[in-house]
Amino acid sequence: MTNKVHVGLLGLGTVGGGVFKTIRSNRERIRLRTGADVEITRILVRDMEKERHLDVAAELLTLNREDLLGDERITVFIEVMGGLEPARTIITEALRSGRHVITANKELMAKHGAQLLEEAAANGVHLLFEGSVAGGIPIIHLLQGYLTANRVYAISGILNGTCNYILTEMAKTGREYAAILQDAQELGYAEADPASDVEGHDAAYKLAILTNLAYDARVNVEGIERQGITELRAADIALAEGFGYRVKLVGTSREQDGTAQLSVRPRLLPLSHPLAGIDDVFNAVTIEADVVGELTFIGRGAGEFPTASAVLEDLTKLLQGESAIRRPAWRSCPDESRSAAVCGNFYLAFDGPGEDAVVQELNLLEAALAKAGAAVADRRLLEDGSVWRHAWLIGGVTEQELRAVLAPCLQTADLAAKYLLLPVDGPLAAGVEWKAETSHHEVSVTYPRAL
Ligand SMILES: NC(=O)c1ccc[n+]([C@@H]2O[C@H](COP(=O)([O-])OP(=O)(O)OC[C@H]3O[C@@H](n4cnc5c(N)ncnc54)[C@H](OP(=O)(O)O)[C@@H]3O)[C@@H](O)[C@H]2O)c1
């Protein structure tokens, strides 16, 4: 027997349009598989005059949220408006009135997900949010409904397609960040205001949501260590490639002894790393768990249809009933500790004149690093316009110690005080020949070693 399900759609933009079109195109398939005939009954928008490239009846659209909340036929709300308000208030009202809610709103779920899930539980309804992380990749379903016997202890992911596109293009073309960002905006891969993406906020929201699910935790998203991609230069990407690494913006979350370390930073990944080959706008998430081991999922992390797919698979789970959904409990509060106190490997880069002019400063730096117990595994130099980019691979030191050593050394003479420090994953390849590269030719340079 077919049961009619009335849906209230909050927002008809990129994702809302994808949801609207897919319900239309795949309605019969959904009916055959779930026994429910899904109908979009009302749609909340902000601007009635806006031109929409959709075959949508004008009477479905409204500016008044009460037209949806007050319609008792609607049993499921799909929130694809974005932002904190009025989305939070409308979702709360929908849950309190006994309706299920599906949302793709990562900022809202990262900042207020715990309270909204409590609200859903208190009212005996569901709040589902697969579309909020990594677009079409069913990573929330995996963490929420599948990996139940496993203890997940680490997550790492390329969680922002805009940044991944920019970094991929910088590596492929050698062009600088600003020029590629402009291309990305023209192609629709980046917002007019790209700050949330390129400063790492968007990836931090997604990492917080995954961490909450994986460790039954309640992460303070503001406490996540965060470094965006805006300071990276094409020279850094080329130097990292020369060392044998790819640069990717990676969200990492590791649980150990009741504490969780979370960070979103550009990282140097060895070519063998599962995330190193994920290019363009693709997302990927790697999970490490005690029984299953390492799992990696790859897919389109954003866009009209990948996100609509995630939203609609939440809907089909709802239609299939309770057994398809396990409610998460974001209960415990692990201490968030910063990775600055953890011993690791780093890429260090700074501008300066050519090698001869700064040998003394570099020797001073090496001596200070050695005193701090750090090892220099490799050094490279690249001519970058009017300056030289000096890059070092340093291991066996914490970031705190490294920054303490760098500050006085890099203030001297010709080396710029502003330096770039990125974490390096995997073991350092030691003993690589020291090379200097110009834009036209590569020359070997011998640095006098002062150690
Ligand atoms: N775009 C993606 O690829 C993607 C991927 C994953 C998750 N998400 C998430 O999905 C959500 C929607 O993103 P989107 O890209 O589809 O956004 P969008 O294209 O800007 O669409 C937003 C829609 O919500 C409506 N809206 C916004 N504020 C409103 C208000 N105060 N009252 C009534 N209607 C309002 C807008 O109405 P008008 O049309 O009248 O302006 C528009 O239809 C966000 O939370 C986003 O983070 C997006």
The ligand as an SDF file (V2000), in Angstrom:
LIG
                    3D

 48 52  0  0  0  0  0  0  0  0999 V2000
   26.0360   24.0340   -2.2010 N   0  0  0  0  0  0  0  0  0  0  0  0
   26.6100   22.8950   -1.8350 C   0  0  0  0  0  0  0  0  0  0  0  0
   27.2910   22.2550   -2.6250 O   0  0  0  0  0  0  0  0  0  0  0  0
   26.4180   22.3680   -0.4370 C   0  0  0  0  0  0  0  0  0  0  0  0
   27.0030   21.1440   -0.0860 C   0  0  0  0  0  0  0  0  0  0  0  0
   26.7940   20.6210    1.1840 C   0  0  0  0  0  0  0  0  0  0  0  0
   26.0210   21.3210    2.0870 C   0  0  0  0  0  0  0  0  0  0  0  0
   25.4770   22.5210    1.7370 N   0  0  0  0  0  0  0  0  0  0  0  0
   24.6660   23.2270    2.7300 C   0  0  0  0  0  0  0  0  0  0  0  0
   23.3290   23.2680    2.2530 O   0  0  0  0  0  0  0  0  0  0  0  0
   22.7220   24.4890    2.6720 C   0  0  0  0  0  0  0  0  0  0  0  0
   22.2070   25.2260    1.4420 C   0  0  0  0  0  0  0  0  0  0  0  0
   23.2660   25.5480    0.5800 O   0  0  0  0  0  0  0  0  0  0  0  0
   23.0010   26.0950   -0.9120 P   0  0  0  0  0  0  0  0  0  0  0  0
   24.3240   26.1240   -1.5670 O   0  0  0  0  0  0  0  0  0  0  0  0
   21.8880   25.3410   -1.5510 O   0  0  0  0  0  0  0  0  0  0  0  0
   22.5430   27.5950   -0.5930 O   0  0  0  0  0  0  0  0  0  0  0  0
   21.8640   28.6390   -1.5870 P   0  0  0  0  0  0  0  0  0  0  0  0
   22.0760   28.2420   -2.9980 O   0  0  0  0  0  0  0  0  0  0  0  0
   22.3180   29.9820   -1.1420 O   0  0  0  0  0  0  0  0  0  0  0  0
   20.2950   28.5000   -1.2800 O   0  0  0  0  0  0  0  0  0  0  0  0
   19.7100   28.9120   -0.0710 C   0  0  0  0  0  0  0  0  0  0  0  0
   18.1940   28.8520   -0.2230 C   0  0  0  0  0  0  0  0  0  0  0  0
   17.6050   29.1360    1.0260 O   0  0  0  0  0  0  0  0  0  0  0  0
   16.7170   30.2540    0.9070 C   0  0  0  0  0  0  0  0  0  0  0  0
   16.8800   31.0870    2.0820 N   0  0  0  0  0  0  0  0  0  0  0  0
   18.0290   31.4920    2.6460 C   0  0  0  0  0  0  0  0  0  0  0  0
   17.7950   32.2480    3.7410 N   0  0  0  0  0  0  0  0  0  0  0  0
   16.4610   32.3150    3.8580 C   0  0  0  0  0  0  0  0  0  0  0  0
   15.5670   32.9530    4.7720 C   0  0  0  0  0  0  0  0  0  0  0  0
   16.0370   33.6830    5.7750 N   0  0  0  0  0  0  0  0  0  0  0  0
   14.2460   32.7770    4.6040 N   0  0  0  0  0  0  0  0  0  0  0  0
   13.7760   32.0370    3.5830 C   0  0  0  0  0  0  0  0  0  0  0  0
   14.5480   31.4110    2.6780 N   0  0  0  0  0  0  0  0  0  0  0  0
   15.8680   31.5600    2.8130 C   0  0  0  0  0  0  0  0  0  0  0  0
   17.1310   31.0020   -0.3500 C   0  0  0  0  0  0  0  0  0  0  0  0
   16.0020   31.6490   -0.8810 O   0  0  0  0  0  0  0  0  0  0  0  0
   16.0420   32.4550   -2.2980 P   0  0  0  0  0  0  0  0  0  0  0  0
   16.2130   31.3930   -3.3410 O   0  0  0  0  0  0  0  0  0  0  0  0
   14.7350   33.1230   -2.3900 O   0  0  0  0  0  0  0  0  0  0  0  0
   17.2170   33.3910   -2.1890 O   0  0  0  0  0  0  0  0  0  0  0  0
   17.6440   29.8650   -1.2280 C   0  0  0  0  0  0  0  0  0  0  0  0
   16.5740   29.2960   -1.9420 O   0  0  0  0  0  0  0  0  0  0  0  0
   23.7960   25.2310    3.4750 C   0  0  0  0  0  0  0  0  0  0  0  0
   23.6440   24.9320    4.8220 O   0  0  0  0  0  0  0  0  0  0  0  0
   25.0810   24.6640    2.9420 C   0  0  0  0  0  0  0  0  0  0  0  0
   26.1340   24.7390    3.8800 O   0  0  0  0  0  0  0  0  0  0  0  0
   25.6570   23.0560    0.4900 C   0  0  0  0  0  0  0  0  0  0  0  0
  1  2  1  0
  2  3  2  0
  2  4  1  0
  4  5  1  0
  4 48  2  0
  5  6  2  0
  6  7  1  0
  7  8  2  0
  8  9  1  0
  8 48  1  0
  9 10  1  0
  9 46  1  0
 10 11  1  0
 11 12  1  0
 11 44  1  0
 12 13  1  0
 13 14  1  0
 14 15  2  0
 14 16  1  0
 14 17  1  0
 17 18  1  0
 18 19  2  0
 18 20  1  0
 18 21  1  0
 21 22  1  0
 22 23  1  0
 23 24  1  0
 23 42  1  0
 24 25  1  0
 25 26  1  0
 25 36  1  0
 26 27  1  0
 26 35  1  0
 27 28  2  0
 28 29  1  0
 29 30  1  0
 29 35  2  0
 30 31  1  0
 30 32  2  0
 32 33  1  0
 33 34  2  0
 34 35  1  0
 36 37  1  0
 36 42  1  0
 37 38  1  0
 38 39  2  0
 38 40  1  0
 38 41  1  0
 42 43  1  0
 44 45  1  0
 44 46  1  0
 46 47  1  0
M  CHG  2   8   1  16  -1
M  END
$$$$
